[in-house]
Amino acid sequence: MMNKSMIIKKEVTFKATNEKIWDLLTNPEMTKQYMFGCEVISHWSVGSSIIWKGFTEHGKEVIYVKGKITDITKGKSVSFTMFDPNIGIKDIPKNYVVLTYKLIEFENGTKLTITQGDFNDSENAKKRYEESEGGWDLVIPIMKKLIEK
């Protein structure tokens, strides 16, 4: 077991309202444009499920991530558990990590803080941590482009 926590933390500032960023995060039509073609589907209430679904290159529908909403303040923050059922590890609680989006609106825009982890206790922790961090590095610039175009 490693003791170093494996938590990803990214902060992005958008020249846009809180409302616009919330839509970017929760609207399936928006997520499809930056999250590798995946639509986010949820009722956006505590305890409701959340899934990210998309299609393979062969047109087969796949659920890439699934979890449950654990905390939400509409328009301000949401936390949910997440698990990729396609990576060959057990679907058990310790293999789920928590992802939190927190929005803070200020005079010229909105700051989005993304926190994901802790991967430390999960199976394939280092690989999952590195892949997730790399994923955000690809996704964030696209998010900015979509909002600030």
N, C-alpha and C positions, 0 to 999 in steps of 0.2 A: 504493500500500500504506500502510495506517495502521500506526503503531508501537504505539499504545495496545493493550494486551491486552484482549480481549473475553471475560472469564471471569466467569461468574455464580457467586456464592457466597451460599448461604442457610444460616442456622443456625436450627434449630427445636428447642425443648425440649418433650418430651412427658412427662406424668405417667403413665409406663408402663414396663414392662420392655423391655430390649433385644430379647427374643424376640418381643414383641408388635409392635415397630416393624419388625423383620426380616420378619415375616409381612405387615405392611402393604405393604412394598416388593416382596415376591416372590410373593405369593399372588394369582393372577389374579382370584379372587372379590373381593379387597380393592381391587386397582388399578382394577377396573371402576367402583368406587364414587366414586373421586376423579379418575381420569385420563381425563376426557372419554369415559367408557364403554369405554375400552381395557383389554384383558386383557394382562398381560405373560406371555410364554411363553418358558421357557428351561430347560435342564438344570442351570443354575447351576454350571458348571465352566469353567475356563479353556479358551478356544477354542470353547466351544459358542455357538451362535447365540442371539440374544435378539430377539424381535419384540414389538411392541405392536400388537394387532389389535382392530378394532372394526367397527362397521357404519355405513354412511352413513344419512342420513334415509330413503333409499329401500330400506334393508334389505340392501344389497350389502356383503359382507365386504371389508374393506380392511386392508392392513398399513400402519399410519401411521408406524412407526419400525422400523428393522432395524439390527442390529449384531452385534458379537461380544463375549463376556466376555473381558476382558484380564487381570483380576486379581480374586481373590475369597478372602476369609477368612470362611467361613460364619458368619452371626450378627454379624459386625463391620463388614465393608466389602465393597463390590463396585464395580468399574469396568468400563465397557463403552463401545464405540464406538457411535455412533448416527447415523442418516441417515434423512431423510424422503424416500421415493421418489416422493412425490406433488407436490413443489414445483417440478418442472421444471428441476432442475440435474443436472449429470452425477454418476453413481454412481461416483465415483473417491475414492481414499483421502483426499485433501486436503479433501473436502467432508463427511467424517465428523468429529464432535466427540466428546470423551470426557465421559461423565457418571460421577461417583463419588458413592456414598453411603457415609458413614462414621458408625458409631454408637459413642457412648461412654456407657456406663451409669454412673450415679452414684447416690447414696443415694435421692433422691426421683424419679428418672426417667431418661430417656435423651435425650442430645443427638444430633440428626441433622444432619450437615453435608452439604449438597448442593453439588457443584462441577461446573460444566458449561462446557466450552470447550476450547480457545481457538477462538472463531469467526473470529479475525482473518484467517487465510489461506484461509478457505472462500468460495465464491461467495455473493453476497447476504449477506455477513457481518453488516452492521448490522441489516438487517431480521430475519434469523434470530435474532440476539442479543436484539433487543428483543422479538420474539414469544415467545421462550423465557422471558425474564425475566418478562414479563407473565403467561405461563402458570403459572409457579411462584407468582406472587402470587395467582392464583385457586385453585390446587390446595392450597397449604399450609394455609389455614384449614379446608378440607374434611377434610384428613388429620387435623388436630387434633381436629375435631369427631367424626370416626369413632372415634378412639382414646379420647378423654376423655369419651365420652357416658355 
